[in-house]
């Protein structure tokens, strides 16, 4: 009974926009919390290494196995601004992964959700 009353009140007080903002804040907190504590996986290490080589040697050669240059150039730029570390190497992928969540809002506004 109490849970049903709480759910009804929450539904009345929390709009979709409010719920969406709450989900977005939780997403940001979970995505960036302790981002640098785990070791790199193979793919992360390859991307960070290619970005580091681009920064230090100015060398980038396209390899279809590892996709295009966007991530390497942006990560190399971030490395030059903030220094090279596991955290900095993961910032751009974490940011782009987080920005997927706000893309749901226009889908909702268009009536597809």
C-alpha positions as CSV (number, residue, x, y, z in Angstrom):
1,X,0.0,0.0,0.0
2,X,2.7,2.5,1.0
3,X,4.7,1.7,-2.2
4,X,1.7,2.3,-4.4
5,X,1.0,5.6,-2.7
6,X,4.6,6.6,-3.1
7,X,4.7,5.6,-6.7
8,X,1.5,7.6,-7.4
9,X,2.9,10.7,-5.7
10,X,6.2,10.4,-7.5
11,X,4.4,10.1,-10.9
12,X,2.4,13.3,-10.1
13,X,5.4,15.3,-9.0
14,X,8.1,14.0,-11.4
15,X,7.6,14.9,-15.1
16,X,9.3,13.1,-17.9
17,X,11.8,15.9,-18.1
18,X,12.6,15.7,-14.4
19,X,13.0,11.9,-14.6
20,X,15.1,12.3,-17.7
21,X,17.4,14.8,-16.0
22,X,17.7,12.5,-13.0
23,X,18.7,9.6,-15.3
24,X,21.2,11.8,-17.1
25,X,22.8,12.9,-13.8
26,X,23.0,9.3,-12.7
27,X,24.5,8.3,-16.0
28,X,27.2,11.0,-15.8
29,X,28.0,10.0,-12.2
30,X,28.3,6.3,-13.0
31,X,30.2,6.9,-16.3
32,X,32.9,9.1,-14.8
33,X,33.2,7.6,-11.3
34,X,36.6,5.9,-10.8
35,X,37.2,6.1,-14.6
36,X,41.0,5.7,-14.2
37,X,41.1,2.8,-11.6
38,X,40.9,-0.2,-14.0
39,X,43.6,-1.2,-16.4
40,X,43.0,-0.6,-20.1
41,X,41.4,-3.3,-22.2
42,X,43.0,-4.2,-25.5
43,X,40.9,-1.8,-27.6
44,X,41.4,1.1,-25.1
45,X,45.1,0.5,-25.1
46,X,45.4,0.5,-28.9
47,X,43.4,3.8,-29.2
48,X,45.4,5.5,-26.4
49,X,48.7,4.3,-27.9
50,X,47.8,5.5,-31.4
51,X,46.7,8.8,-29.9
52,X,50.0,9.1,-28.0
53,X,52.1,8.3,-31.0
54,X,50.1,11.0,-33.0
55,X,50.8,13.5,-30.2
56,X,54.5,12.7,-29.7
57,X,55.6,11.7,-33.2
58,X,53.0,13.4,-35.4
59,X,52.4,10.1,-37.1
60,X,49.0,8.6,-38.0
61,X,48.4,6.0,-40.6
62,X,44.9,4.8,-41.3
63,X,44.3,1.1,-40.6
64,X,40.8,-0.2,-41.4
65,X,41.0,-2.6,-38.4
66,X,41.0,0.4,-36.0
67,X,38.5,2.7,-37.7
68,X,39.0,6.4,-38.7
69,X,41.1,9.2,-37.2
70,X,38.5,11.2,-35.2
71,X,39.1,9.5,-31.9
72,X,42.9,9.5,-32.3
73,X,43.1,13.2,-33.1
74,X,40.6,14.3,-30.4
75,X,42.3,12.2,-27.8
76,X,45.8,13.4,-28.9
77,X,44.5,17.0,-28.4
78,X,43.2,16.1,-24.9
79,X,46.5,14.5,-24.1
80,X,48.3,17.7,-25.1
81,X,46.0,19.8,-22.8
82,X,45.7,17.5,-19.8
83,X,48.6,15.2,-20.0
84,X,48.7,11.5,-20.8
85,X,47.0,9.2,-18.3
86,X,44.4,6.4,-18.2
87,X,41.8,8.9,-17.1
88,X,42.5,11.3,-20.0
89,X,42.7,8.4,-22.5
90,X,39.1,7.4,-21.5
91,X,37.6,10.9,-21.4
92,X,36.4,11.2,-25.0
93,X,34.8,7.7,-25.2
94,X,33.2,8.2,-21.8
95,X,31.9,11.6,-22.9
96,X,30.5,10.3,-26.2
97,X,28.9,7.3,-24.4
98,X,27.3,9.7,-22.0
99,X,26.0,12.0,-24.8
100,X,24.0,9.0,-26.2
101,X,21.5,9.3,-23.3
102,X,20.3,12.9,-24.2
103,X,19.6,11.7,-27.7
104,X,16.5,9.9,-26.3
105,X,14.9,13.2,-25.4
106,X,14.2,14.3,-29.0
107,X,12.9,10.8,-29.7
108,X,10.5,11.3,-26.8
109,X,9.4,14.7,-28.0
110,X,8.7,13.4,-31.5
111,X,6.4,10.8,-29.9
112,X,8.3,7.7,-30.7
113,X,9.0,6.8,-27.0
